[in-house]
Amino acid sequence: MSIKDNLIRLIDKKKAKVGVIGLGYVGLPLVKHLCNSSFKVIGFDDDKRKIGTLNQKKSYISSLNSSEIKKILNKKFFLSSSYKDIGKVDIIILCLPTPLTKSNNPNLIYIKKALHSIKKFLKAGQLIVLESSTYPGCTNELIVPLLKRKKFEIGKDFFVGYSPEREDPSNKKFSIRNIPKICSGVTKNCSIVTQKIYSKIANKIVTVSNIETAEFTKIFENLYRSVNIALVNEMKTICRKLGLDIHEIISAAKTKPFGYEAFYPGPGVGGHCIPIDPFYLSWLAKKNKINLKFIELSGKINDFISKWIISNSLKNNFNKILLVGAAYKKNVDDPRESPIFNFIDILSKKKIKIDYHDPHVQKLESRKLKKVFYSKKINSTMLRKYDLIYIITDHDKINFDYIQKHGKRIIDTRNVYKNKKYKNVIKL
C-alpha cells in the first residue's frame, strides 16, 4: 500500500490524528468540527492565555459555546505545550494570522515561526494544509522548500495542500459543514488527500487546479466585498450632499431580481480579511510590475470614510465622546482591524476624551493604541455626559432606543434607527 493510500485509509476510518496550529477564530471552530466528525485533534497555540482558558473548559470566542469545549476536551481534543507532538499527528493544519507590516506588505511571521517550530518533527506520510489568507505563491514559497530540504518527495511521501478558511463569525446559517470548501494541492496526490480530509467535515468540496488558484480565490472573494463596500461608502458621501438616503436607495436597488447584490455603508471596514487582503494582492502586483489602481483605491476609500464621518459631525467644543461598538461586525467579540481604531486615533489627536461601550468586547488593546481601553457600562446619567456618541457596531445586545433617549447627539453610521427621525440622531 502506498503512503498516500495509507493516509487515505486512516482518514476514511477516522483514525488519522489532526494537529491544528492556531486556535483562534478559524482554528478553534475547525477543531470542533473535526472532533464532532470523530477525529482526534491536538491543538497548538503560542498564546498561553488561550491554552489556559481552554484548559478551564471555557471558550474565548462568542460564536463557540463553552459547553462545546467541555464535550470534546480531553476526549477528542487535546492541548499540547510542545511542538514535539507534531510527530504524533497525520495531518497538520495551519490556521494562523497573516497581518500587514507597517508599510502594508505581507507579514508572514506567524506562519514562518510555526514552520520553524515544527520542521524537526515532521515525518513521512503527513499532510500539511495552510488555511491562512495569503498571496498566490505563498504556500509554494514557504512550505515546499522546507520539505525539500528535509528530503521529502512531495506527492509521494509528504503532502501539501491549501484550503482557505471561509469562517463568518456570528453567522448562524453557515458553518464549515455547509460552506463549500475549496481544496488544492501541490500535486494531484496532494490534492486528493486534502480533499479527503475536508470531505469528512464539509458537505461540498470544490477542487481547483493548483494552489495558486486557491490562494487567489480567497483574496478575490474578499476584494469583491472591499470594492463593493468602498462603492457604497463613496456613494454615501454624495447622497449626503444631495440630501438623499443611501439606505433607501440600496433598498430600492435590491428589488431588482438580477445583476445586483446589496452592500451597505458603514464607518469603515474591519476583520482580518477585507482591510488586509487587498494589500497582499497589490504587493504581489507591484512585484510583477503591475499597478492595481482599482484595488488600492477601494482600500483608501474604506479607510477615508472614518475621517469623513468625523469631519462631518465634529464640533470644536466637543470634549467627551462615546464610541458604541468595538467589534468589526455585529454580534461578534472580534475587534481586529475594527473601524474603532481609526476613530480613537483621529479623536485622540484632537485631545478629546474617549470611552467605548461593547457588550462583546470588554477590553480593547492593540499595537495601534497607546493605552488599554475598557468597556464602559451605560446608564442614563453616564450617557448625558457625552457631547457626542458614535454608533460603530450594531450589536443586537445594545439597547439603541435607550441610547437615543438619553444621548445628547448621536451619529448613526450603521442605520440602526432606519426610517425613524430623531432630533438628536444624524445618519452618516
Secondary structure by P-SEA (a helix, b strand, c coil): ccaaaaaaaaaaaccbbbbbccccccaaaaaaaaaaabbbbbbbbccaaaaaaaaacccccccccaaaaaacccccbbbbccccccccccbbbbbccccccccccccaaaaaaaaaaccccccccbbbbbcccccccccccccaaaaaaacccccccbbbbbbbbbcccccccccccccbbbbbcccaaaaaaaaaaaaacccbbbbcccaaaaaaaaaaaaaaaaaaaaaaaaaaaaaaaacccaaaaaaaaacccccbbbbbbcccccccccccaaaaaaaaaaaacccaaaaaaaaaaaaaaaaaaaaacccccccbbbbcccccccccccccccaaaaaaaaaaaabbbbbbccccccccccccccbbbbbbbbcaaaaaacccccccccccccaaaaaaacccbbbbcccccccccccccccc
